[in-house]
Amino acid sequence: MLAKVLKKQEAAAFMPFSFPEIGEPKSQPKNVNDFVVPRLDDFQFEEKIIETEPFDSLDAEDILQNARSEAARIIAQAEANGEIIEQVAQEKAINEAKAGFETEVAERVAEIRGQLAETIKEISGLADEITTRAENDLVELALQIAKKIVGREVTIDREIALTLVKVSLGKLHNRAVAEVHLNPEDFAFVEAHREKLEFRGSLELVEDRSISVGGCLIHTETGEIDARIKSQFDEIAYGLLN
């Protein structure tokens, strides 16, 4: 655009001229000193004015419009790039958060697995103890049930006390001296059926309220025979639990 303006200005400033027609000299100079230099007034100049085109104001508007268009394009491109950068940043943040969450979950799972393995190890080490305790609990439960059953039976059937005394005296020598302690409720029945004891040694029956119903305690020269119901169950429990 600038070159076009300069070209027009140069065209306006340039004015062609022509040399005046000078006739042949009447006589040729014989030497250099005789040569006459023509004067400037002798030349005839032809002045011509070349009209230039008026300055086109639309060119400046085009430049301004192009500049605005380019600026709008740059701004739109920057906004688009900004949206892309923001989207990439969001995706990066999401990926980082996801990776952190997965790492935390993995660490927590590893911790739980370690605790579970330790618990399983402890349980395995206590297996025998747990089994023993379970067996002991079952034995104790069975003994408690048996005590209730026997306790009910001895109050109904007096033959139980008589049989228990007979079995206990059968462990002694025929010439032994025995003193049998019985619960008052069993004393009268055993006394009435003394002959069924079939003991040939010296025998004395004694009422003793400390003896539970159904059982007996026999004193001899060599020691005691504890045939009380509670003692019988204690012996059974000791044998089963130990």
C-alpha positions as CSV (number, residue, x, y, z in Angstrom):
1,M,0.0,0.0,0.0
2,L,2.9,2.4,0.9
3,A,4.7,1.6,-2.4
4,K,1.5,2.5,-4.3
5,V,1.3,5.9,-2.7
6,L,4.9,6.7,-3.3
7,K,4.6,5.7,-6.9
8,K,1.7,8.2,-7.3
9,Q,3.6,10.9,-5.6
10,E,6.7,10.3,-7.9
11,A,4.4,10.5,-10.9
12,A,3.1,13.9,-9.8
13,A,6.6,15.3,-9.3
14,F,8.0,14.2,-12.6
15,M,7.6,16.8,-15.4
16,P,9.1,15.9,-18.8
17,F,10.9,18.5,-20.9
18,S,12.3,18.9,-24.5
19,F,15.2,20.6,-25.8
20,P,14.5,23.7,-28.1
21,E,15.3,23.3,-31.7
22,I,18.4,25.2,-32.4
23,G,19.3,25.9,-36.0
24,E,22.5,25.0,-37.5
25,P,25.1,27.6,-36.8
26,K,25.8,29.8,-39.7
27,S,29.5,29.2,-39.3
28,Q,31.3,26.4,-37.6
29,P,33.7,27.5,-34.9
30,K,37.1,27.1,-35.9
31,N,38.4,26.3,-32.4
32,V,37.1,25.6,-29.0
33,N,37.3,29.1,-27.9
34,D,34.8,30.1,-30.5
35,F,32.1,27.6,-29.2
36,V,29.0,29.3,-27.8
37,V,27.2,27.6,-24.9
38,P,23.4,28.0,-25.3
39,R,21.6,29.7,-22.5
40,L,18.9,28.1,-20.4
41,D,16.4,30.6,-21.8
42,D,17.0,29.2,-25.2
43,F,15.3,25.9,-24.1
44,Q,11.6,25.5,-24.4
45,F,10.1,23.5,-21.6
46,E,6.8,21.8,-21.9
47,E,5.1,21.6,-18.6
48,K,2.7,18.7,-18.1
49,I,0.8,17.9,-14.9
50,I,-0.1,14.2,-14.4
51,E,-3.2,13.9,-12.3
52,T,-2.9,11.2,-9.6
53,E,-5.6,9.1,-8.3
54,P,-7.1,10.2,-4.9
55,F,-6.0,8.3,-1.8
56,D,-8.2,5.3,-1.3
57,S,-9.6,5.5,2.2
58,L,-11.1,2.0,1.9
59,D,-7.6,0.5,2.1
60,A,-7.2,1.7,5.7
61,E,-10.6,0.3,6.5
62,D,-9.6,-3.0,5.0
63,I,-6.4,-3.0,7.1
64,L,-8.4,-2.2,10.3
65,Q,-11.0,-4.9,9.5
66,N,-8.3,-7.4,8.8
67,A,-6.6,-6.5,12.1
68,R,-9.9,-6.9,14.0
69,S,-10.6,-10.2,12.3
70,E,-7.1,-11.5,13.1
71,A,-7.5,-10.3,16.8
72,A,-10.9,-12.1,17.0
73,R,-9.3,-15.2,15.6
74,I,-6.5,-15.1,18.1
75,I,-8.9,-14.5,21.0
76,A,-11.1,-17.4,19.8
77,Q,-8.1,-19.7,19.5
78,A,-6.9,-18.7,22.9
79,E,-10.3,-19.4,24.4
80,A,-10.4,-22.8,22.7
81,N,-6.9,-23.5,24.0
82,G,-8.0,-22.4,27.4
83,E,-10.9,-24.9,27.4
84,I,-8.6,-27.7,26.2
85,I,-6.1,-26.8,29.0
86,E,-8.9,-26.7,31.6
87,Q,-10.2,-30.1,30.4
88,V,-6.7,-31.6,30.5
89,A,-6.2,-30.2,34.0
90,Q,-9.5,-31.7,35.2
91,E,-8.7,-35.1,33.7
92,K,-5.3,-34.9,35.3
93,A,-6.8,-34.1,38.7
94,I,-9.3,-36.9,38.3
95,N,-6.6,-39.4,37.4
96,E,-4.4,-38.3,40.3
97,A,-7.4,-38.5,42.7
98,K,-8.3,-42.0,41.4
99,A,-4.7,-43.1,41.7
100,G,-4.5,-41.8,45.2
101,F,-7.8,-43.5,46.1
102,E,-6.7,-46.8,44.6
103,T,-3.4,-46.6,46.5
104,E,-5.2,-45.9,49.8
105,V,-7.6,-48.8,49.2
106,A,-4.7,-51.2,48.3
107,E,-2.9,-50.2,51.5
108,R,-6.1,-50.7,53.6
109,V,-6.8,-54.0,52.0
110,A,-3.2,-55.1,52.7
111,E,-3.5,-54.1,56.3
112,I,-6.8,-56.0,56.7
113,R,-5.3,-59.0,55.1
114,G,-2.4,-58.9,57.5
115,Q,-4.7,-58.6,60.4
116,L,-6.8,-61.5,59.1
117,A,-3.8,-63.7,58.6
118,E,-2.6,-62.9,62.1
119,T,-6.1,-63.7,63.5
120,I,-6.2,-67.0,61.6
121,K,-2.8,-67.9,63.0
122,E,-3.9,-67.1,66.5
123,I,-7.1,-69.2,66.1
124,S,-5.0,-72.1,64.7
125,G,-2.8,-72.0,67.7
126,L,-5.9,-72.0,70.0
127,A,-7.6,-74.8,68.2
128,D,-6.6,-77.5,70.7
129,E,-7.4,-75.2,73.6
130,I,-10.8,-74.4,72.1
131,T,-11.5,-78.1,71.4
132,T,-10.5,-79.0,75.0
133,R,-12.7,-76.2,76.4
134,A,-15.6,-77.3,74.3
135,E,-15.2,-80.9,75.5
136,N,-14.9,-79.7,79.1
137,D,-18.1,-77.6,78.7
138,L,-19.9,-80.6,77.3
139,V,-18.7,-82.8,80.1
140,E,-19.7,-80.3,82.7
141,L,-23.1,-79.9,81.1
142,A,-23.6,-83.7,81.1
143,L,-22.5,-83.9,84.7
144,Q,-25.0,-81.2,85.7
145,I,-27.8,-83.0,83.9
146,A,-26.8,-86.3,85.5
147,K,-26.7,-84.7,89.0
148,K,-30.3,-83.5,88.5
149,I,-31.4,-86.9,87.3
150,V,-29.7,-88.8,90.1
151,G,-30.9,-86.3,92.7
152,R,-34.5,-86.8,91.6
153,E,-34.1,-90.6,91.5
154,V,-32.6,-91.0,95.0
155,T,-35.5,-89.1,96.5
156,I,-37.9,-91.5,94.9
157,D,-36.1,-94.9,95.0
158,R,-34.5,-95.7,98.4
159,E,-33.0,-98.8,96.9
160,I,-30.3,-96.6,95.4
161,A,-28.9,-95.8,98.9
162,L,-29.0,-99.5,99.9
163,T,-27.3,-100.6,96.8
164,L,-24.6,-98.0,97.1
165,V,-23.8,-99.1,100.7
166,K,-23.7,-102.7,99.7
167,V,-21.3,-102.0,96.8
168,S,-19.0,-99.9,99.1
169,L,-18.9,-102.6,101.9
170,G,-18.1,-105.2,99.3
171,K,-14.7,-103.5,99.0
172,L,-13.8,-104.4,102.6
173,H,-12.6,-107.6,104.2
174,N,-15.3,-109.7,105.8
175,R,-13.7,-109.2,109.3
176,A,-13.4,-105.4,109.0
177,V,-15.1,-103.0,111.3
178,A,-17.2,-100.4,109.5
179,E,-19.2,-97.4,110.5
180,V,-21.7,-96.3,107.8
181,H,-23.0,-92.7,107.9
182,L,-26.3,-92.2,106.1
183,N,-28.8,-89.3,105.6
184,P,-31.7,-89.7,108.0
185,E,-34.0,-90.2,105.1
186,D,-32.0,-93.3,104.0
187,F,-31.1,-94.5,107.5
188,A,-34.4,-96.1,108.4
189,F,-34.7,-97.9,105.0
190,V,-31.1,-99.4,105.1
191,E,-31.6,-100.4,108.8
192,A,-34.8,-102.2,107.9
193,H,-33.0,-104.1,105.0
194,R,-29.6,-104.7,106.8
195,E,-29.6,-108.4,105.7
196,K,-29.5,-107.3,102.1
197,L,-26.1,-105.8,102.7
198,E,-24.5,-109.2,103.1
199,F,-21.7,-107.9,105.2
200,R,-20.1,-110.3,107.7
201,G,-17.9,-108.0,109.5
202,S,-18.8,-105.5,112.3
203,L,-21.3,-103.0,111.0
204,E,-22.7,-99.8,112.6
205,L,-25.2,-97.5,110.9
206,V,-25.1,-93.8,111.9
207,E,-27.5,-91.0,111.0
208,D,-25.6,-88.0,109.6
209,R,-27.4,-84.9,108.1
210,S,-24.2,-83.8,106.4
211,I,-24.6,-86.8,104.0
212,S,-26.7,-86.1,101.0
213,V,-29.7,-88.3,100.2
214,G,-28.7,-91.5,98.4
215,G,-25.0,-91.5,99.4
216,C,-23.0,-92.8,102.4
217,L,-19.6,-92.3,104.0
218,I,-17.9,-95.4,105.5
219,H,-15.2,-95.2,108.2
220,T,-12.9,-98.2,108.7
221,E,-9.7,-99.0,110.6
222,T,-7.7,-98.5,107.5
223,G,-9.4,-95.5,106.0
224,E,-12.6,-94.1,104.6
225,I,-14.8,-95.0,101.6
226,D,-16.5,-91.8,100.3
227,A,-19.7,-92.9,98.5
228,R,-21.5,-89.6,98.7
229,I,-23.3,-88.6,95.6
230,K,-21.3,-85.3,95.3
231,S,-18.0,-87.2,95.7
232,Q,-19.0,-89.7,93.1
233,F,-19.7,-86.9,90.5
234,D,-16.4,-85.1,91.4
235,E,-14.5,-88.3,90.7
236,I,-16.2,-88.8,87.4
237,A,-15.6,-85.2,86.4
238,Y,-11.9,-85.5,87.3
239,G,-11.5,-88.6,85.3
240,L,-13.2,-87.1,82.2
241,L,-11.7,-83.6,82.3
242,N,-8.2,-84.6,83.2
